[in-house]
Amino acid sequence: MQDILSGVKKIHFIGIGGSGMFPIVQILKQKGYIISGSDNNESDIVRMERELGIKVYMEQKKENIEGKDLIIYTAAILKDNEELIAAKKSNVRAIERNDFLAYFTEQYSNTICVCGTHGKTTTTSLLTQIFMEGKKDPTAIIGGKLDSIKGYSRLGKTSNLICEACEFEDHFLKLFPNTAVVLNIDNDHLEYFKNIENLKMSFNAFCAKTTDLIVYNGDDENTKDALKNLDKKKISFGLTKQNDYFATNLVIEKKGKMKFSVCKGHELILKDVEINIPGKHNVLNALASIVVSLENNIEKKYILKAIKKFKGAGRRFEFVGVVNGITVLDDYAHHPSEISATLKALKSCGFQKIWVVHQPFTFSRTAMLKEEFKDALSLADEVIVTDILGSREKNTYGISSKDLVDELERGIYIKTQEEAKDFCLKNAKKGDVVITMGCGDIYKCAKMMVYGKY
């Protein structure tokens, strides 16, 4: 692939506040490039970028790209965006974020790509933590904040790259994986894939590009089906003995913390793995990380130490604070399966009542999976649904948050985050938990509850 950065000094990001953009921004800033960007929404990421000395415009207009050597834009930008139109008409090279990530993955000889509908950020974060503990000095590109690296990415000095690989519109097919980690395959992005069979075909095509190893969830039927005909080195993990590596002696301790051991066939590989984030789905994420780490010759003592130290990635079951005896959490879950897994984990933590404040993300997902959202959200005691965040979409589906609420036995529609915050503070009681859920900016509601502002 052509050297995209040849002769480049000034790089401008359109949609700089996105969770997929920020890790690239951080790495290029560390490499010494002059960074600027634009967005249309104030956020924690924009705040962190400004703290790095980056100029961020809150109005997307053509003047922003003047004097830049390279423009990187997010796929979430609508095609009629003035700044994007100007960028594509200019003499400056303008590339989509995933094209840059593809270029970046090709620069490393041990690129580990973590894919799957759910769990990518947690698993990528765990792997980064383990590789750092094991003195492997990785470069990492993560879709959420990892406290130990104080951001969404780190720039290492070795050939090891750990990054998320997203299936959205087949973006991951551009990447160059040496190891592919497949966590699961679920019915998401159906506005593009149309059905689960097409989605499985895309995961098959991605894994076919892998040069060295595929580590996959052998308990997930869609994943097994997608990979069954691939003639590649494959290692399975799961909670059942049919897998190459499996968890055993699983114990749920106080506040959802867990302990388990890992077997390979009849051999006990790791004993008493302690993980501080709840849910069986996180045991699977940890197992995936363990397998990859062992295959990269990281000593067991470093693996155990790193997993025990891991407190979760940002916006993944994240503790925000306590107000009036009410625990406030925030989670990125925006798919019914993710919401269900998170709420089931939360039920093991001993709270009196579970309140969910859910911000649906994209009209297509809300419309196509409305029944599944109803079933998942019904696991909570009380549910508040705010307006749908359309992001890159226009509402051609005629769907609204009220349509989802009408399906719920204990649901209420509240338009804004400010109003949702007031409702929770008025009605939730000491010993309850309020968890904000969604991949947009619903975390602001949680912060307003605890801190009075975001």
BAVEXTI-271979 format. One line per field, with one value per residue (C-alpha): residue number from 1; residue in three letters; x, y, z. Coordinates in pm, 1 decimal, padded with zeros to 6 digits, m for minus. Layout:
<pts>
num: [NUM,...]
residu: [Ala,...]
X: [X,...]
Y: [Y,...]
Z: [Z,...]
</pts>
This chain:
<pts>
num: [1,2,3,4,5,6,7,8,9,10,11,12,13,14,15,16,17,18,19,20,21,22,23,24,25,26,27,28,29,30,31,32,33,34,35,36,37,38,39,40,41,42,43,44,45,46,47,48,49,50,51,52,53,54,55,56,57,58,59,60,61,62,63,64,65,66,67,68,69,70,71,72,73,74,75,76,77,78,79,80,81,82,83,84,85,86,87,88,89,90,91,92,93,94,95,96,97,98,99,100,101,102,103,104,105,106,107,108,109,110,111,112,113,114,115,116,117,118,119,120,121,122,123,124,125,126,127,128,129,130,131,132,133,134,135,136,137,138,139,140,141,142,143,144,145,146,147,148,149,150,151,152,153,154,155,156,157,158,159,160,161,162,163,164,165,166,167,168,169,170,171,172,173,174,175,176,177,178,179,180,181,182,183,184,185,186,187,188,189,190,191,192,193,194,195,196,197,198,199,200,201,202,203,204,205,206,207,208,209,210,211,212,213,214,215,216,217,218,219,220,221,222,223,224,225,226,227,228,229,230,231,232,233,234,235,236,237,238,239,240,241,242,243,244,245,246,247,248,249,250,251,252,253,254,255,256,257,258,259,260,261,262,263,264,265,266,267,268,269,270,271,272,273,274,275,276,277,278,279,280,281,282,283,284,285,286,287,288,289,290,291,292,293,294,295,296,297,298,299,300,301,302,303,304,305,306,307,308,309,310,311,312,313,314,315,316,317,318,319,320,321,322,323,324,325,326,327,328,329,330,331,332,333,334,335,336,337,338,339,340,341,342,343,344,345,346,347,348,349,350,351,352,353,354,355,356,357,358,359,360,361,362,363,364,365,366,367,368,369,370,371,372,373,374,375,376,377,378,379,380,381,382,383,384,385,386,387,388,389,390,391,392,393,394,395,396,397,398,399,400,401,402,403,404,405,406,407,408,409,410,411,412,413,414,415,416,417,418,419,420,421,422,423,424,425,426,427,428,429,430,431,432,433,434,435,436,437,438,439,440,441,442,443,444,445,446,447,448,449,450,451,452,453,454]
residu: [Met,Gln,Asp,Ile,Leu,Ser,Gly,Val,Lys,Lys,Ile,His,Phe,Ile,Gly,Ile,Gly,Gly,Ser,Gly,Met,Phe,Pro,Ile,Val,Gln,Ile,Leu,Lys,Gln,Lys,Gly,Tyr,Ile,Ile,Ser,Gly,Ser,Asp,Asn,Asn,Glu,Ser,Asp,Ile,Val,Arg,Met,Glu,Arg,Glu,Leu,Gly,Ile,Lys,Val,Tyr,Met,Glu,Gln,Lys,Lys,Glu,Asn,Ile,Glu,Gly,Lys,Asp,Leu,Ile,Ile,Tyr,Thr,Ala,Ala,Ile,Leu,Lys,Asp,Asn,Glu,Glu,Leu,Ile,Ala,Ala,Lys,Lys,Ser,Asn,Val,Arg,Ala,Ile,Glu,Arg,Asn,Asp,Phe,Leu,Ala,Tyr,Phe,Thr,Glu,Gln,Tyr,Ser,Asn,Thr,Ile,Cys,Val,Cys,Gly,Thr,His,Gly,Lys,Thr,Thr,Thr,Thr,Ser,Leu,Leu,Thr,Gln,Ile,Phe,Met,Glu,Gly,Lys,Lys,Asp,Pro,Thr,Ala,Ile,Ile,Gly,Gly,Lys,Leu,Asp,Ser,Ile,Lys,Gly,Tyr,Ser,Arg,Leu,Gly,Lys,Thr,Ser,Asn,Leu,Ile,Cys,Glu,Ala,Cys,Glu,Phe,Glu,Asp,His,Phe,Leu,Lys,Leu,Phe,Pro,Asn,Thr,Ala,Val,Val,Leu,Asn,Ile,Asp,Asn,Asp,His,Leu,Glu,Tyr,Phe,Lys,Asn,Ile,Glu,Asn,Leu,Lys,Met,Ser,Phe,Asn,Ala,Phe,Cys,Ala,Lys,Thr,Thr,Asp,Leu,Ile,Val,Tyr,Asn,Gly,Asp,Asp,Glu,Asn,Thr,Lys,Asp,Ala,Leu,Lys,Asn,Leu,Asp,Lys,Lys,Lys,Ile,Ser,Phe,Gly,Leu,Thr,Lys,Gln,Asn,Asp,Tyr,Phe,Ala,Thr,Asn,Leu,Val,Ile,Glu,Lys,Lys,Gly,Lys,Met,Lys,Phe,Ser,Val,Cys,Lys,Gly,His,Glu,Leu,Ile,Leu,Lys,Asp,Val,Glu,Ile,Asn,Ile,Pro,Gly,Lys,His,Asn,Val,Leu,Asn,Ala,Leu,Ala,Ser,Ile,Val,Val,Ser,Leu,Glu,Asn,Asn,Ile,Glu,Lys,Lys,Tyr,Ile,Leu,Lys,Ala,Ile,Lys,Lys,Phe,Lys,Gly,Ala,Gly,Arg,Arg,Phe,Glu,Phe,Val,Gly,Val,Val,Asn,Gly,Ile,Thr,Val,Leu,Asp,Asp,Tyr,Ala,His,His,Pro,Ser,Glu,Ile,Ser,Ala,Thr,Leu,Lys,Ala,Leu,Lys,Ser,Cys,Gly,Phe,Gln,Lys,Ile,Trp,Val,Val,His,Gln,Pro,Phe,Thr,Phe,Ser,Arg,Thr,Ala,Met,Leu,Lys,Glu,Glu,Phe,Lys,Asp,Ala,Leu,Ser,Leu,Ala,Asp,Glu,Val,Ile,Val,Thr,Asp,Ile,Leu,Gly,Ser,Arg,Glu,Lys,Asn,Thr,Tyr,Gly,Ile,Ser,Ser,Lys,Asp,Leu,Val,Asp,Glu,Leu,Glu,Arg,Gly,Ile,Tyr,Ile,Lys,Thr,Gln,Glu,Glu,Ala,Lys,Asp,Phe,Cys,Leu,Lys,Asn,Ala,Lys,Lys,Gly,Asp,Val,Val,Ile,Thr,Met,Gly,Cys,Gly,Asp,Ile,Tyr,Lys,Cys,Ala,Lys,Met,Met,Val,Tyr,Gly,Lys,Tyr]
X: [00000.0,00121.2,00286.4,m00005.0,00204.7,00486.6,00546.7,00260.0,00286.4,m00065.3,m00355.8,m00720.1,m00993.1,m01358.1,m01557.0,m01261.2,m01478.1,m01559.2,m01436.5,m01284.4,m01102.2,m00951.4,m00699.8,m00559.6,m00550.9,m00354.2,m00099.7,m00037.9,m00005.8,00258.2,00438.4,00471.1,00207.6,00012.9,m00347.9,m00673.8,m01031.7,m01399.8,m01713.4,m02069.9,m02097.1,m01904.1,m01790.4,m01534.8,m01320.2,m01322.5,m01226.4,m00931.8,m00821.4,m00821.8,m00615.9,m00360.3,m00339.0,m00546.7,m00761.2,m01118.2,m01382.4,m01746.7,m01873.1,m01803.2,m01731.4,m01499.0,m01259.1,m01145.6,m00943.8,m00731.7,m00356.1,m00380.6,m00169.5,m00402.0,m00770.1,m00913.6,m01291.0,m01524.8,m01781.3,m02043.6,m02029.6,m02325.4,m02237.4,m02388.1,m02156.3,m02004.8,m01658.5,m01647.7,m01760.3,m01487.5,m01227.4,m01309.2,m01299.9,m00967.1,m00620.0,m00545.2,m00567.7,m00888.0,m00933.0,m01185.7,m01071.0,m01075.3,m00849.9,m00596.1,m00634.7,m00573.8,m00252.2,m00152.4,m00211.0,00013.7,00308.4,00329.1,00440.9,00228.3,m00109.2,m00378.1,m00726.4,m01016.1,m01350.8,m01703.7,m02040.0,m01985.9,m01686.3,m01423.3,m01323.6,m01303.3,m01098.2,m00865.5,m00815.6,m00744.9,m00493.5,m00321.6,m00300.8,m00156.6,00097.2,00213.1,00246.5,00432.5,00690.0,00570.3,00539.0,00241.8,00092.8,m00281.9,m00590.6,m00894.2,m01254.1,m01270.3,m01056.1,m00808.7,m00693.5,m00351.6,m00262.5,m00461.3,m00647.4,m00768.5,m00430.6,m00062.4,00241.5,00484.4,00828.5,00778.1,00614.8,00304.4,m00018.2,m00348.4,m00655.3,m01030.3,m01165.7,m01521.2,m01753.4,m01961.8,m02005.4,m01725.0,m01462.8,m01255.7,m01201.2,m00947.2,m00723.3,m00415.3,m00445.2,m00178.7,m00405.6,m00784.3,m00984.4,m01353.9,m01563.1,m01910.4,m02136.1,m02480.0,m02752.6,m02628.2,m02585.5,m02870.0,m02938.3,m02619.3,m02585.3,m02961.2,m02931.8,m02709.4,m02579.7,m02426.4,m02273.7,m02115.9,m01975.9,m01802.3,m01643.3,m01531.0,m01369.5,m01195.8,m01056.0,m00945.3,m00704.8,m00542.5,m00186.5,m00106.4,m00390.8,m00764.5,m00879.9,m01257.2,m01553.2,m01637.3,m01960.4,m02104.4,m02288.3,m02270.2,m01895.9,m01841.7,m02053.8,m01869.8,m01526.8,m01595.6,m01449.9,m01141.1,m00811.6,m00625.4,m00468.8,m00762.6,m00791.8,m01131.1,m01224.2,m01545.3,m01728.4,m01774.9,m01527.2,m01567.3,m01325.2,m00945.9,m00940.8,m01232.5,m01318.5,m01396.8,m01472.6,m01646.4,m01736.9,m01929.2,m01807.7,m01920.7,m02034.8,m02013.0,m01640.2,m01549.9,m01289.0,m01228.7,m00964.4,m00858.0,m00810.3,m00661.8,m00804.9,m00736.2,m00455.8,m00507.2,m00338.6,m00429.2,m00578.5,m00786.2,m00801.1,m00954.9,m01154.1,m01311.7,m01578.3,m01899.8,m02076.5,m02004.7,m01953.1,m01648.8,m01515.7,m01525.5,m01348.2,m01081.3,m01046.0,m00987.7,m00719.0,m00555.8,m00532.2,m00376.2,m00134.5,m00020.3,00028.1,00251.5,00462.5,00359.2,00428.2,00129.3,00219.3,00190.4,m00143.7,m00291.1,m00155.7,m00284.9,m00637.4,m00662.2,m00552.7,m00795.6,m01087.8,m01266.4,m01257.1,m01422.0,m01799.4,m01804.9,m01987.6,m01810.0,m01863.6,m01951.4,m02032.9,m02287.0,m02552.4,m02808.1,m02714.1,m02787.3,m02504.0,m02462.5,m02301.2,m02252.2,m02230.6,m02177.3,m02434.6,m02643.3,m02748.1,m03009.9,m02758.7,m02521.9,m02799.3,m02915.6,m02564.5,m02495.6,m02826.4,m02783.9,m02439.1,m02583.0,m02841.4,m02554.4,m02427.3,m02688.1,m02867.9,m03226.0,m03366.3,m03215.6,m03297.0,m03193.0,m03167.0,m03135.9,m03048.0,m03125.6,m02858.7,m02961.8,m03314.2,m03240.5,m03121.5,m03412.0,m03667.8,m03519.0,m03453.2,m03745.5,m03871.5,m03522.7,m03478.2,m03807.8,m03696.5,m03354.5,m03473.5,m03747.0,m03474.2,m03454.7,m03699.3,m03753.4,m03666.1,m03634.8,m03587.7,m03460.4,m03472.0,m03306.6,m02961.0,m02977.3,m02605.1,m02530.4,m02893.3,m03212.5,m03536.3,m03673.7,m03810.7,m04076.3,m03953.5,m03949.7,m03851.6,m04221.2,m04272.5,m04017.6,m04163.4,m04510.5,m04369.8,m04239.7,m04438.6,m04229.6,m04108.1,m04131.1,m04026.5,m03833.7,m03706.8,m03386.7,m03100.7,m03156.7,m03516.4,m03407.5,m03152.3,m03416.0,m03659.3,m03401.3,m03288.2,m03649.4,m03765.5,m03467.7,m03398.1,m03096.2,m02957.8,m03078.0,m02852.9,m02903.7,m02717.9,m02708.8,m02684.0,m02601.1,m02304.3,m02390.6,m02357.4,m02595.9,m02299.0,m02363.7,m02685.2,m02488.4,m02233.4,m02506.4,m02662.9,m02338.6,m02159.9,m02440.1,m02268.2,m02081.8]
Y: [00000.0,00352.0,00544.1,00769.4,00977.3,01058.0,01433.8,01493.8,01736.2,01868.8,01622.9,01721.1,01487.0,01532.8,01383.6,01399.9,01326.5,00968.5,00672.7,00521.5,00842.0,00930.2,00641.4,00734.2,01099.7,01011.0,00798.8,01054.9,01327.9,01116.7,01075.8,01453.7,01545.0,01870.6,01767.3,01955.5,01842.6,01919.1,01774.6,01876.7,01760.7,01848.5,01529.1,01378.1,01285.1,01641.5,01764.2,01520.7,01626.7,01991.5,01899.8,01756.1,02097.4,02000.5,02263.3,02129.8,02323.5,02286.7,02391.7,02175.8,02408.2,02409.1,02666.3,02413.4,02207.7,02494.5,02437.8,02068.4,01789.3,01496.4,01469.4,01168.9,01143.4,00911.1,00689.8,00841.7,01172.3,01223.8,01258.9,01608.4,01743.9,02070.6,02000.9,01647.9,01770.3,02036.0,01780.4,01544.4,01829.8,01962.4,01868.9,01729.5,01354.1,01266.3,00911.8,00735.8,00641.0,00269.9,00311.6,00471.3,00188.5,m00059.5,00120.3,00118.4,m00255.5,m00330.5,m00161.9,m00430.9,m00793.0,m00914.1,m00747.5,m00891.7,m00789.7,m00838.9,m00873.8,m00977.4,m00812.9,m00775.7,m00742.9,m00595.8,m00304.8,m00506.8,m00782.1,m00539.0,m00356.7,m00681.3,m00788.8,m00451.4,m00476.2,m00828.5,m00745.3,m00442.8,m00649.0,m00914.6,m00662.1,m00690.9,m00311.5,m00317.9,m00046.2,m00049.6,00098.9,00066.8,00185.0,00298.9,00445.3,00223.8,00390.2,00225.2,00400.6,00716.9,00707.6,00503.6,00407.0,00367.5,00375.9,00092.5,00024.2,m00340.6,m00525.6,m00596.5,m00417.5,m00489.4,m00330.7,m00358.8,m00476.3,m00358.7,m00537.8,m00224.8,m00204.1,m00462.5,m00220.2,m00500.8,m00656.8,m00381.7,m00477.8,m00701.2,m00939.4,m01187.2,m01310.9,m01278.2,m01305.1,m01379.7,m01321.5,m01383.0,m01309.6,m01161.3,m00996.3,m00638.7,m00382.8,m00550.9,m00231.3,m00325.8,m00705.7,m00777.5,m01117.0,m01322.9,m01539.0,m01238.3,m01132.0,m01475.2,m01461.9,m01134.4,m01279.4,m01576.1,m01340.8,m01147.0,m01458.7,m01589.6,m01293.2,m01398.1,m01522.1,m01696.9,m01782.9,m01761.4,m01765.8,m01809.2,m01863.4,m02230.6,m02189.3,m01949.0,m02133.8,m01847.9,m01820.1,m02193.8,m02196.1,m01898.4,m02056.3,m02426.5,m02445.0,m02230.4,m02416.2,m02208.5,m02269.0,m02230.1,m02243.6,m02240.2,m02110.9,m02123.9,m02235.9,m02595.2,m02882.7,m02914.8,m02621.8,m02628.9,m02396.6,m02375.8,m02213.9,m02429.8,m02382.9,m02050.8,m01871.4,m01543.6,m01345.6,m01019.4,m00735.5,m00958.9,m01026.4,m01370.1,m01637.4,m01927.3,m02168.7,m02251.7,m02599.0,m02718.6,m03064.3,m03250.6,m03014.0,m02731.1,m02430.0,m02145.1,m02167.4,m01902.3,m01633.8,m01329.4,m01082.1,m00768.1,m00711.4,m00914.8,m01144.4,m01469.5,m01270.3,m01115.1,m01459.3,m01530.6,m01202.4,m01293.7,m01644.6,m01502.0,m01273.5,m01561.0,m01781.9,m01506.9,m01417.1,m01777.7,m01810.3,m01502.6,m01666.2,m01437.6,m01593.3,m01707.4,m01492.7,m01178.6,m01290.9,m01350.3,m01022.7,m00816.1,m00962.4,m00908.5,m00545.2,m00480.5,m00261.0,m00252.8,m00023.1,00317.1,00309.2,m00068.8,m00125.4,00188.5,00313.6,00685.1,00752.2,00739.9,01004.2,00986.6,00621.6,00545.5,00380.9,00524.5,00321.1,00376.2,00116.8,00126.6,m00148.0,m00057.2,m00399.4,m00619.8,m00898.1,m00651.8,m00498.4,m00843.7,m00960.4,m00642.9,m00654.0,m01022.0,m00941.2,m00647.4,m00874.2,m01058.4,m00740.1,m00716.2,m00389.5,m00330.8,m00210.0,m00171.9,00144.5,00173.6,00496.4,00382.6,00597.5,00396.4,00428.0,00444.3,00419.7,00100.7,m00098.4,00022.7,m00069.1,m00403.5,m00529.9,m00372.2,m00704.6,m00800.5,m00459.6,m00511.1,m00849.2,m00720.0,m00401.6,m00593.4,m00747.9,m00413.0,m00302.7,00041.7,00165.7,00519.9,00561.9,00892.0,01008.9,00790.3,00909.7,00878.8,00939.2,00868.8,00782.6,00961.3,00823.3,00641.9,00371.2,00584.2,00460.5,00654.0,00590.3,00598.1,00292.6,00103.2,00223.7,00107.3,m00247.3,m00229.7,m00314.1,m00078.1,00180.2,00556.7,00792.1,01100.2,01318.9,01470.3,01355.1,01647.9,01537.8,01172.5,01276.6,01466.1,01173.2,00924.5,01146.3,01197.3,00835.2,00602.5,00502.5,00429.9,00086.6,00113.3,00131.6,00353.2,00247.1,00459.4,00248.4,00336.3,00414.3,00781.2,01051.0,00906.3,00893.8,01266.0,01179.0,00962.0,01238.1,01496.0,01271.1,01244.8,01571.8,01804.9,01857.1,01667.8]
Z: [00000.0,m00081.0,00201.7,00295.5,00534.1,00291.8,00294.9,00538.3,00833.0,00895.1,00929.3,00964.6,01095.3,00997.8,01285.9,01522.6,01828.6,01729.0,01933.7,01619.7,01530.4,01867.0,01891.3,01549.3,01650.6,01964.3,01778.5,01503.9,01766.0,01943.8,01612.9,01587.2,01327.6,01358.9,01415.7,01378.9,01339.6,01343.7,01497.8,01568.7,01929.5,02243.3,02415.4,02651.9,02352.2,02218.3,02565.0,02577.9,02230.2,02329.0,02637.0,02392.8,02226.7,01922.9,01751.5,01725.8,01533.1,01636.0,01295.6,00991.3,00701.2,00402.6,00549.1,00811.8,00561.0,00427.7,00453.1,00544.4,00389.1,00462.8,00554.8,00738.1,00771.1,00956.8,00784.2,01014.8,00825.2,00592.5,00224.5,00201.9,00474.4,00349.3,00486.5,00342.8,m00000.5,00002.9,00111.7,m00174.9,m00426.6,m00298.6,m00418.5,m00072.8,m00020.9,00167.5,00299.2,00517.7,00865.6,00791.5,00488.0,00716.9,00969.3,00686.3,00597.2,00962.4,01014.1,00719.0,00891.3,01165.1,01133.9,01427.9,01382.5,01610.6,01495.9,01736.9,01560.5,01656.9,01708.7,02084.3,02318.0,02086.2,02308.2,02629.8,02465.4,02287.5,02617.1,02803.8,02539.9,02557.1,02936.5,02919.9,02646.9,02843.6,03162.4,02963.8,02834.8,02473.3,02430.8,02190.6,01978.8,02045.2,01882.5,02109.3,02075.9,02437.6,02713.8,02896.5,03217.3,03217.6,02890.2,02970.8,02642.4,02349.8,02205.8,02272.0,02046.3,02111.8,01965.7,01868.0,01578.5,01791.9,01698.1,01875.1,01721.5,01684.5,01350.5,01285.7,01044.4,00972.9,00593.4,00558.0,00686.0,00837.2,00493.9,00424.4,00716.5,00720.8,01018.6,01123.6,01402.1,01394.9,01715.4,01648.9,01960.7,01819.2,01521.1,01585.7,01379.7,01356.4,01076.8,00890.6,00696.8,00510.9,00541.4,00507.6,00681.5,00908.5,00621.0,00448.1,00778.2,00827.2,00473.9,00557.8,00872.6,00663.7,00411.2,00688.3,00851.0,00511.8,00498.8,00825.8,00777.6,01106.0,01343.9,01407.7,01770.6,01785.6,02016.7,01978.3,02174.9,01919.1,01642.6,01392.8,01438.8,01398.3,01084.0,00936.5,00986.5,00927.3,00574.6,00634.1,00602.5,00858.9,01196.7,01437.1,01814.9,01987.2,02331.2,02531.2,02841.5,02723.9,02700.8,02323.9,02286.0,02271.4,02573.4,02814.5,03147.8,03446.9,03818.3,03751.8,04074.8,04096.3,04396.2,04557.9,04329.8,04025.7,04041.9,03910.1,03942.8,03704.4,03583.0,03228.1,03084.8,02758.0,02708.5,03032.8,03131.1,03380.8,03219.6,03457.0,03805.1,03981.1,03715.0,03886.3,03678.1,03822.0,03556.4,03582.0,03337.9,03158.2,02839.4,03005.4,03094.3,02720.8,02647.2,02901.6,02755.0,02408.6,02551.2,02739.0,02429.2,02217.4,02495.2,02542.5,02165.4,02186.6,02458.1,02742.0,03079.3,03281.5,03581.4,03367.0,03226.5,03571.8,03707.6,03412.8,03421.7,03796.5,03756.0,03469.4,03577.6,03244.6,02946.0,02941.4,02894.4,02950.9,03280.4,03397.8,03752.4,03738.0,04103.7,04385.1,04448.7,04731.3,04781.6,04413.3,04218.5,03869.2,03590.5,03219.0,02942.7,02565.3,02498.0,02193.8,02062.6,02234.2,02303.6,02468.5,02677.1,02784.4,02880.1,03077.9,03266.8,03350.9,03490.3,03682.6,03847.8,04017.5,04184.3,04462.0,04386.2,04498.9,04169.4,03822.7,03626.8,03263.2,03066.6,02706.3,02406.4,02089.4,01820.5,01452.2,01319.4,01125.1,01425.9,01640.3,01373.9,01269.0,01622.7,01807.3,01948.5,02062.4,02230.2,02411.7,02547.7,02654.5,02822.0,03004.1,03221.6,03404.0,03672.1,03520.0,03169.8,03036.3,02661.6,02520.2,02160.2,01895.7,01791.5,01414.6,01354.3,00987.4,00902.0,00808.8,00957.0,00654.1,00886.2,01056.1,01394.5,01721.8,02081.9,02171.9,01948.9,02157.8,02487.3,02382.1,02372.0,02730.7,03041.6,03257.4,03009.8,02982.1,02703.4,02814.5,02534.0,02675.6,02894.6,03130.8,03191.0,03229.0,03489.0,03688.1,03670.8,03800.7,04085.1,04189.0,04168.7,04223.0,04583.8,04799.6,04705.4,04343.7,04038.9,03734.2,03422.6,03109.0,02791.7,02433.1,02208.9,02158.1,02423.0,02684.1,02925.0,02974.8,03161.3,03406.9,03465.0,03518.9,03783.4,03979.4,03907.9,03802.0,03466.1,03195.6]
</pts>
